[in-house]
């Protein structure tokens, strides 16, 4: 489902948007929809990352520790670096 809306943009902004839409082979509407969706997702992910940080979770360190543990198990089981999948 789509909704028609009237928006106002600075001349430079709309010129850039038209140029990028043309380069990507999209209509201006499709390009603006994609750009707005990507911006909304970035906001959601940024808010999630901030919440994780406020909670004191260090997911990067946990992930690196998991990878190190997998490497240690591979060393014990296979006598060397992890095998390619």
Secondary structure, 3 states (H helix, E strand, C coil): CCCCCCCCCCHHHHHHHHHHHHHCCCCHHHHHHHHHHHHHHHHHHHHHHHHHHHCCCCHHHHHHHHHHHHHHHHHHHHCCCCCCC
